[in-house]
């Protein structure tokens, strides 16, 4: 039910105002559980998993991970 709700409401920024009445959870707990569910469900397609994980990351206030090439100023000395 968590996953179905998240897929339905993700295009509308998650539907936070509906989470407590629907699941009895505050949004923070909902997004933590959703992240765990996404990691545990191998049958979720990659695009949906990526979109929902991104939503969870944003809602939980985690910093976005950006991978950059290492550019050390001392490189090649």
C-alpha positions in Angstrom: 0.0 0.0 0.0 2.9 2.4 0.7 4.4 1.8 -2.7 1.1 2.2 -4.5 0.4 5.5 -2.6 3.9 6.8 -3.4 3.6 6.0 -7.1 0.1 7.7 -7.2 1.2 10.8 -5.3 4.8 11.3 -6.4 3.9 13.6 -9.4 2.0 15.8 -6.9 5.0 16.2 -4.5 4.1 13.2 -2.4 0.7 14.0 -1.0 2.1 14.6 2.5 -1.3 15.8 3.8 -2.8 12.4 3.1 -0.1 10.3 4.7 -1.2 10.6 8.3 -4.9 9.8 7.7 -4.1 7.0 5.3 -1.3 5.2 7.2 -1.2 6.7 10.7 2.4 7.8 10.0 4.0 11.2 9.9 5.5 11.9 6.5 9.1 11.5 7.8 8.3 8.0 9.0 6.5 7.2 5.7 9.5 8.3 3.6 11.9 6.3 5.7 9.8 3.2 5.4 9.3 3.8 1.7 13.1 4.0 1.2 13.5 0.6 3.0 10.7 -0.9 0.9 12.4 0.3 -2.3 15.6 -1.4 -1.3 13.8 -4.6 -0.4 11.6 -5.0 -3.5 13.6 -6.2 -6.5 10.6 -6.2 -8.8 10.2 -2.4 -8.9 11.3 -1.1 -12.2 14.5 1.0 -12.2 12.8 4.3 -13.3 10.2 4.1 -10.6 12.7 3.2 -8.0 14.9 6.1 -9.0 12.0 8.6 -9.0 10.7 7.5 -5.6 14.2 7.4 -4.0 14.8 10.9 -5.2 11.4 11.9 -3.7 12.4 10.3 -0.4 15.8 12.0 -0.4 14.2 15.4 -1.0 11.5 14.9 1.6 13.9 13.7 4.2 16.2 16.6 3.6 19.2 14.4 2.7 21.8 16.2 0.6 22.0 15.1 -3.0 25.0 13.0 -3.8 27.0 14.4 -6.7 29.9 12.4 -7.9 32.8 14.4 -9.3 36.1 13.5 -10.7 39.0 13.9 -8.2 41.0 17.0 -9.2 43.8 17.3 -6.7 46.0 20.4 -7.1 49.1 18.3 -6.3 48.3 15.7 -9.0 51.2 15.0 -11.3 53.9 16.6 -9.1 
